[in-house]
Structures are given as C-alpha cells and as structure tokens.
Amino acid sequence: MPEADVRPVTAPRTSGRRGRRHGIEIKPGSVKQARTDAGLSLGQVANGAVSRTAIYFVETGKAKPSMETLRLIAERTGQPLDYFLVRPSTMEPRSSQTTLEVELLLATNDPQAALASGRALLAQGQDPDTAARTKYLMAYALLRLAQPSEARSLASAAREHFEKTGDRLMTAESLGHEASAAYLLQDPSALALAERALDLCRSLQPVPRTTEARLLFVLGSVHATNQDWQAAIDCYERAIAAGEVVQDLRRLSLMYSGLSLAYSEIGQLGQAAYYAQRALTIHETLNDRLSLARSENNLGNVLIKRGDLAAADEHLSRALALWDEADLEVGRADVLLSMCDLAIARSLLDDAERLAVEARDFAERLSEQATLADSHIWLGRIAAERGEHARVDEEFQKAWGILDALGSSERLSRCHVEYAELLEKRGDLAAANQQLRLALSRLHPGHVAFATQHDRSATA
C-alpha cells in the first residue's frame, strides 16, 4: 500500500472527478499506545505496506490515516477500528461496529462507496436498529450525491424506526435529512420538517450542540430556498457560532455559500463576496465538486450585481461545466437562470430567452416548482425589455400561481413587487398599486388597508 494513503493535515491539491478522500480523525496517542501495547516497532507496524515514516506521522498527529492505513494499523496491533476513533459524546449520534465502514467512507469523502456499502449491508439482512442506522447514513450519502428523492425515502424509514424505539436524538437527525431532501426537491414541507427537528433536538438535556448546529444549517438552507434572507442569515450565523460545526469543513463551506447568497440578495455585496470566496476556498480544498459549482454560481451572481460581467461569466461558466461533469440535472436550472441574468445585463435578449426557456423546461421536468416560477419571472422580465406587455402579464400570472400553490409567502410577495415595478414603468399605476397591496397581504394577511393608505402613486 503506497505512502500516499496517509493524508497530510495541510490542505491537499484537488484532482480527479470523484474528489480526494480525506484522512480520518483519530484519538491523539491511540496509535502509539496500540503499537506499544502490542510490543511492535514502527517498522513492524508498517511491514512494507506503508513506510515507517508514514506510521510515525500518524502517531505524532502530522498526518491523518486513510481508512486503508487505519485498517492496517488495527490488524497489526490487534485492536478494533473503533479503538482509534474519536468517540462521540453520549448526546451525539453513536456509531455501531456494523455500520462503521459506511461512516468511515462518508468521513473520507466517498459517498458513492458509502452508498454501495450501505446497500450491501441491507442486502445481508440486519436487525431493525442497524438497518435504520444504515438507511440514515445512506440518506446522507444520497444527499451528498444530489439524489434527494431516495434520500428522503430512506431518512423517513429511519425516522419511523427511531420514533418507535424512543431514540429522540436519531429521530431529530433523521428529520434533518428529510428536511434537506425536501428543500432540494423544493417541497414546501421542508420548513415544518426542519423546525420539528430543531425543536426535538432542543428538548434534549443537555442539548446536543453539534446536532443543533447541523439542524440550524438545514433550517437556514430552507429559509434561503424560501427567499427569507434575514432568517437564513440568522440561522447560518447561529450555527457557526455554535462552534462544533467548524470542525465539519464541508458543512461550514456550505454555510458560507448560503451566507453569500443571502447577503447578495439583501444588497450587502461586500459581505456576499467575502463569504463566497471563503466557501470556494474550502470547496477547492475538499474537492467537493457539486458544492463548488453552487458557490461558483453564487459568486457569479454577486459579480453581476457589482457590474463585473467578465468575471461573472468566468464563474458561471465554471459552475455549468462542473454540473455537466457531475452529469446531474437537479439544480442545473438555477445556473441557467444566473446565465440568463448575465445575458440580460449584456443586452443579449435572445440568449437570455433561450437560457430562461431551457431552465423552465428543466425545472418543469424535475418538478422544481420554485425554480419554475423563477423561470417565468425571468421570461416576464425579458418580455418587458421588448415591450411585450401581454406576455409580461402572462408570465407573471404563471409565476404567482405556482408560488401561491407552494405557499411560499416571501417569494410570492417579491413576485408581486417586481410585477408592480414593471407595471409602473408601463404607466399603469392603478395596477401597480394593486400588486403592491397583494404583496403586502401575502406577508401580512389583513393589512391590505394599510397598503391602500401608502399607495405608490403618492410618490409617483
């Protein structure tokens, strides 16, 4: 086995489509203690499979072992694998010897292999608790691979078992996976699932802080999907402040990416660019290609708003190339709409319409309803640039019909406000004011009278 299977603690260069596997966190001193107890030298543990230096680096904490190297050390010293692993607290999701391989494959950034290992475990027939834990881990692997439909099914099955057995921590964790899958599928139930998971987590004593941070991240992502930007920022920042989550670089990078998107949407472009760059740096280090693609898309959007169209083009083109490389369709429409935005900024209306139509077709086929509504909004904007008023009306009516069915009040309100702005430019102030009243009523039912007293015509 080559020495390269010991992972340096310093950030590796990224290469390869599947991504580099990262070393496993082990208990400080555990390798040296196991070797000493077994009466072995460094060379005897290495035994030609890896170098003596590699074992020394692992012992001294200068490198993290790969799963293969850790297995070698365990076999040589006669210790089980979990002897070396950092043990979770009693209030964190616990490992089991049977599912350890799946967990290690996830820890070393190989969700595809983790999924295959989980399927093999289930095929062997397991006791109900082990089967539920395996499904929970497989759901996470599938989320990492952007396959939310099966992930949701497995997480739901795991959650049902944990509810029956009274394991509230694992119930909360499984609900978190269900919420993650739901927001990737743009299902409105994501918010209730995430809030239920967080409430359950906080009912435990003591509160498991790492789980709480993970669920705050999920809830923040749901708020971002619903375009409730301030709520998303609040959740992400509280998750980061929890501290423990910083140890999970992948999740931290995703939160930075989410913060970038949220700050961009509320107009704080400096903060948005700062977080986008931090997210990109970690994604590059971890070679997490799909997350990297999303962050490239976010940064491209920030650059469009800042007027740096050449740089935006570079980042958006890279995002789309990464999506093509992964051969995935889920989420691709979002990148196409970003490129549509760029085309409009360059006054290339034909290109913009082509991209918006392509995004619409993807979103419709994949039932990504929120993105489908966004596609109609973009098509309405393009029609407005061309002075095609009837088509503007048609596209926005389609958009708010979809958003109304989703129950997405923030998105629906923004849709009415944007339509109002286009109507005002057209000179139809009465219709614009009606749209503003609708926008306010979506956010604050019963406050239509207030909107009437503050008609835009007063300042028109």
N, C-alpha and C positions, 0 to 999 in steps of 0.2 A: 504494500500500500504506500503510495507516494507521500512525501512530507507535506505536500500541498494540501492534504486533508486536515491539517491543523490551521485554523482560521486566525490570522493576525487580529489583534484588538484594534489596530488602526484601520481606517476605512479602506476597503479594497476597491480596486477599479472594477467597473461594471463591464460585463461582456456576456454575450450569449442570450438567446431568446428567453429561456426559462428563468434566468436570474441566478445569481450566485447563492449557494446555500450558506447560511451564516452559522458561526460556531454556537455551541450550547453553553448556557450559563451553568457553572458547577459550583459547588460549595468550596470556598477557599480552603486549601490544605487537604482536601479529601483524597486527591490522587497520591500525594506524598504519603499520607497516612496509610492508605491501602497498600502502597508499594512497600513501606517499612514493615507493616504488619505481616506481609507475605514474605519478607526477607529477601526481596529482589533488588537488584541494581537497576539503574536507568536503562542500561543496555539489555538486561534480561526482559524488562517490560517491552521495550521496543522490538527486540528479537528479529531485527531485519525488516519488519513490516513497515515501520516508520523509523526516522532517525532518533538517536539518543537525545539530540538537541531538541527535537520536537516534543518529546515527553518532558524534558526539563522546562521548556517554555510553558507547557500546560500546567505543570506543578507550580511554577512561580507566578502564574497569572498573566504572563506576557502574551499568551495566545489562548483561544478557546478551541476545544477539540471539536471536530466534526462528529457526527453520530458514529461513523465507522471507527474513528480513532477511540472514542469513548467505549465502544463495544470491545475493542482490542484490549484496552486497559482493564475493563471489567473481567474479561476472560483470563487475562494473565494474573490478576491479583485475587481472583476468586470472589469478587464482590458483585452483588446485583447492580444493575444500572442505576436504580433509584438511590443507591448509597451515595452517589456523586452529585445528584441533582439538588438544586436549591429547593428546599421544601416550602410549599405554600403554607400560610397560616391556616388555622382551623376554620377561619371565616373566609377562605378563598376556595374556588372550585378545585377539588382534590383530584390527584392522579390515581390511576389504578395500574397495576402491573400489566394487565391485558391490553389496555389502550395506550400504553407508554410509547410504543412505536409511532402511532398516529400523532401523538402530541409532539414527539421529537421531530418528526418530519415537518409539522407546522412550524415549530420553533426554528428550524433550519431553512425556512423559506422554500419549501417544496410542497405546495398544496395539492398538486396533481398526484404526487406519490402518496400523500396523506389520504387523499380520497380513495385511491386504489387499495391502500392498506385497510381502510375502514370497510370498504365493500367486502374484502376478503374475510375480515373478522365477522361481519354479519352473516356471511355465507356459511361459516363454520357452526353457527348456532351458539348464541351466548345467553347467559342469564339476563333477565329483564333490565337490571341496573346497568350491566356492562353494555347491553345493546343500546340503552338510552344514551349513555355517555358517548358511545361510538357515533350515534346519529348526531348528537350535539357537535362533536368535533368535525364530522363530515359536513355539517351545515356551514361551519366556519370556513372550511376548505372551499366549499362551493361559492360562498360569498367572495372569497379572495379571487376566485376564477370568474366572477361576474355571471354566475348562474343562479339567480335568485329564486326561480320557481321551485326547483328541487330542494334548495336550501331551506325554504320556508316550510315545505312539507316535512322534512326531517326534523327541523327545530320544533315544529308543532308536536310531532310524535314524541320527541324527547321531553318536552314540557309537560305533556299529559301524564307521562310516567312519573316525573318528579313531583307533580301536584298530588298524585295518588299516594306517593310514599312520604309526603310531607317534607321534602327537601326544598325549602324555600329559596335557598341561595341558587341552586341549579335551575329552579323554576324561573327566577329573575334573569339568570344568564340566558336561558333558552328563549325567554320572551324578548330579550335584546336581539338575538339572532332573527327572530320572527319580524321584529320591527325593522331591522336592517334590510331584510329581504323585501318587506312591504314597501319601504321607501324607494328601493331600487326599481320595484315594479310600479311605482307611482300610485300605490294603493292608499286611499285616504285613511285606512285603519292604522297606518303606521304610527300616527301621533298617539292614539289611545294605547297601543301596544307598548310604545316607548315609555309613556307616563306610568303605565301599570307596572312595568319592570322596575322603574326607578323608585316608585312608591314601595314596592315589595322589598327592594334592596334596603331602603332606609328604615324599614320596620324591623330589621335585624339588629340585634345588640351583641357585640358592638357592630357598627355599620362597616361592612367590608369596603374600604376606601378604593381599592383597585377596581372592584366591580362597579362601584358608584361612578368612578371616573369613566369607565368604559360606557356605561349607560348614559351619562351626560353627553358623551361624544355622539352616541346614537341619536339621542333626542335633539342635539344641535344639528345633526345632519337632516333630520326630519323637518325641523324648522327652516333650514336652508332650502329644502325642496319645496316647502310651502311659501317661500319668499318672505318669511317673518324674520328679517335680517337681524334685528336687535336681539330677539330671543335666541337666535343661533349663536351670535357673538357671546352672549351671556353664558350659554351652556358650554361652549368651547373653552372660554376663559376659566370657568369654574372647574372644568375637567383638568385643564393644565395646572391650575393652582392646587389641585388635589395632591400633586407631587408624584405619586407612584406611577402615573401614566407615562411620565417622562422616560421611564425605563423601557417602554414599548415604542421604539423609534418609528415603526410603521404607523401606529395609531397617532402618534404625535405629528407625523408628517401630514396625515390626512386632516388633522385638526387645523394645522397651519394652512392647508389648502382651503378648507372651509372658511377660515377667518379671512383669507384673501378674497374669496368670492363675496362674503358678506360685507366687508369694508368697501369693496369696489362698488357694490350696489347702493351703499348709503353715501357714496361720493368721497370717501376718505382714501384717495388713490395712493398716497404715500404709504399708509399702513397696509393697503392691499398689496402693493409691490413688495414690501418688506416680507410679509408672510408668504407670498408666492415664491420668492427666492429661497426662503428657508425650507419650504416644502420641497422645492426642486432639488436642493442640495441633499436632503435625506433620501428622497426617491432615487437619486442617482447612486448614492452610497449603497442602498439596499437593492438596487436594480429591480425595483418594483415597477414594471412597465406600464400597467394599467393606471396605477396611481400617478405615475409620472405623466401619462397622457392627460389625465384630468387636470393636473396642476399646470401643464403647458397651456391647456385651454383657458384656465383661469387667468394666467399671466397674459395671454393674448388678449383677453377681454379688457384687462386693466390698461394695456398699451393702446388699444383702440380709443378708450376714453381719454387717454393722455395725448392722443394725436400722433403717436409714433407708429404709423401704419406699416412701415417696412419691418420693424421689429415684431409687430403683432403678426404679420404674415409668416415670419420665420417660425414663431412659436406655434401658431395654429397649424401650419403645415406639418410640423413635427408631431403634434398631437394626433392629427389624422393618420400619419404614417404609422404611429405606434398602435393605433386602433386597427389598422389594416394588418400590421404584423401579428397582432393577437388574434386576428380572424374572428372578431366579435362584432355583433350588431347592437347589443344593449348599450345605450348611452351614446352611440355614434351620432344620432340626430342632434345632440347638443353641440357637438363640434361643428357640424354642418351649419347650424344657426349662427355660431360665432363667426364662421367664414362668410355667411350672408351679411352679418353686421359690417364686417370689414369691406365687403364689396359695395355696400351702400355708402360707407364712408369715402370710398373711392369713386362714387357716382357711376358704378358699373351695375346698372339696374337689371340688365338681362342676366348677368352672372348671379346677382343676388336672388332673383326669382328662381333660377334653376336650382340653387342651393336650398332655398326655402321649400321648394316642391319636393326635392329629394329627402329633406329632413321630415317633411309632412308624411311622405309615403313610408319611411322607416318607422316613424312614431305610430302611425296608424296600424301598420302590420304587427308591431310589437306591443300594441295596446299601451303605449306610454302616453297617457291621456294629457298630463300636464304639458309635456313637450309638444304634443299635437296642438294644444291650444296656443302655445308659443309660436308654432309654425304659422298658424292662421293670423296671429298678430303681426308677424313679420310680413306676410303676404299683404296684409292690410296697409302696413307702412309703405311698402313698395307701390301699391296701387295709389296711395295718397301722393307719392312723389310724381306719379304720372297723371294725376288729376282725375283718376277713375273713381269717382265718388260712390257709385253704386256698388263697385267691387269692395271698396273700403267697408261700407256698411255690411255687406255680406260676410266678409272675413271676420270682422269683429263680432258679429252676431254668433257665428260658429264658435269663436273662441270663448265668449262668455257663456254660451250654452254648455260647453264641455266643462268649464270651471265651476259653473253652478251645480252640475251633476256631481262633481267631485267634492263639493262643499268646501272649496279652497277659498276662504274669505279674503285673505291677503292678496292672492293672485287675482281674484275676481275684481276686487276694488281697484287694483293697479290697472287692470284691463279697461275698466270704465273711465278712469282718469286719463289714460292715454287716448282713448277714443274721443273723450271730451276735448282734448288739446287739438286733435285733428279736425273736429267739428268747428272749433273756434277759428282755426286758420281758414277754414272754408267759409266762415262768416255766419254760420248757423249758431248764434249764441243761445237761443232757446233750447235747442237740442243738446248743446254742450252743458248747459246748466242742469238739464235733466240727468245727464250722465254723471255729473258730479254729485247730485243728490243720491243716485243709485250707488255710487262709490262709497259714500258715507254710510248709507243704510246697510251696506254689506258688512262694514266693520262694526257699526253701532246701530243695530236694529232699533227703530223707534225714534231715531234722531233726524228723520227726513225734514222736519220743520226747521231745525237748526240750519240745515244746508240751504233751505229756501231763503232764510234771512241773510245768508252770506253768499248770494249769487255772484258768480264771476263777472256778470255784466256790470256790477258796481265798480269794477276796476278796469273794465274792458275799454 
